[in-house]
Amino acid sequence: MKFLTLEEAKNCYGAENLIPISLLKQILFYVKQGCQPKFVWESEKEEGHIVAWFHKEETKIIYRRWIGNRPVK
């Protein structure tokens, strides 16, 4: 579902269940792992930058998988 405002996304998922991610490298990592942002908008803090709000539990699953499979130096 495409939300028109962050408030709509918060009402649907709960504000405590959405986490903002503004680092493009991190956004791309989660998307490549199949985790889609629930809302994307321009950053209010940094003009010309985006912020993607992801569901907290989905990002936790991806992070745990990454911890278990990351390369060891």
C-alpha positions as CSV (number, residue, x, y, z in Angstrom):
1,M,0.0,0.0,0.0
2,K,1.3,3.5,-0.8
3,F,0.8,5.9,2.1
4,L,0.4,9.6,1.3
5,T,1.7,10.8,4.6
6,L,3.9,9.5,7.4
7,E,1.0,9.8,9.7
8,E,-1.0,7.3,7.6
9,A,1.9,4.8,7.9
10,K,2.2,5.4,11.6
11,N,-1.5,4.9,12.1
12,C,-1.3,1.6,10.2
13,Y,1.9,0.1,11.7
14,G,2.2,2.1,14.9
15,A,4.8,4.8,15.4
16,E,6.9,2.6,17.6
17,N,7.1,-0.1,14.8
18,L,8.6,2.2,12.2
19,I,12.3,3.2,12.1
20,P,13.7,5.9,9.9
21,I,16.8,5.2,7.8
22,S,18.5,7.9,5.9
23,L,21.8,6.3,4.9
24,L,21.4,5.3,1.3
25,K,23.8,2.3,1.6
26,Q,21.7,0.9,4.5
27,I,18.4,1.5,2.6
28,L,19.7,-0.3,-0.4
29,F,21.0,-3.2,1.7
30,Y,17.5,-3.8,3.3
31,V,15.8,-3.4,-0.1
32,K,18.2,-6.0,-1.7
33,Q,17.3,-8.4,1.1
34,G,13.6,-8.1,0.2
35,C,12.6,-5.6,3.0
36,Q,10.6,-2.8,1.4
37,P,10.2,0.7,3.1
38,K,6.7,1.5,4.3
39,F,7.1,5.2,3.6
40,V,9.7,7.3,1.8
41,W,10.0,11.1,1.9
42,E,12.5,13.9,1.7
43,S,14.4,14.4,4.9
44,E,13.3,17.4,7.0
45,K,16.9,17.7,8.4
46,E,18.9,17.4,5.2
47,E,17.6,19.0,2.1
48,G,17.9,16.8,-1.0
49,H,18.2,13.6,1.1
50,I,15.6,10.9,1.5
51,V,14.4,9.0,4.6
52,A,12.9,5.6,4.3
53,W,10.7,4.2,7.2
54,F,11.0,0.5,7.6
55,H,9.0,-1.9,9.8
56,K,11.2,-2.6,12.8
57,E,10.7,-6.3,13.1
58,E,11.5,-6.8,9.4
59,T,14.8,-5.0,9.7
60,K,15.6,-7.1,12.8
61,I,15.1,-10.3,10.9
62,I,17.4,-9.1,8.1
63,Y,20.0,-7.9,10.6
64,R,20.1,-11.3,12.4
65,R,20.5,-13.1,9.1
66,W,23.4,-10.7,8.2
67,I,25.1,-11.3,11.6
68,G,24.9,-15.0,11.1
69,N,26.3,-15.0,7.5
70,R,28.6,-12.0,7.3
71,P,32.2,-12.6,6.1
72,V,34.8,-13.1,8.8
73,K,38.1,-11.2,8.2
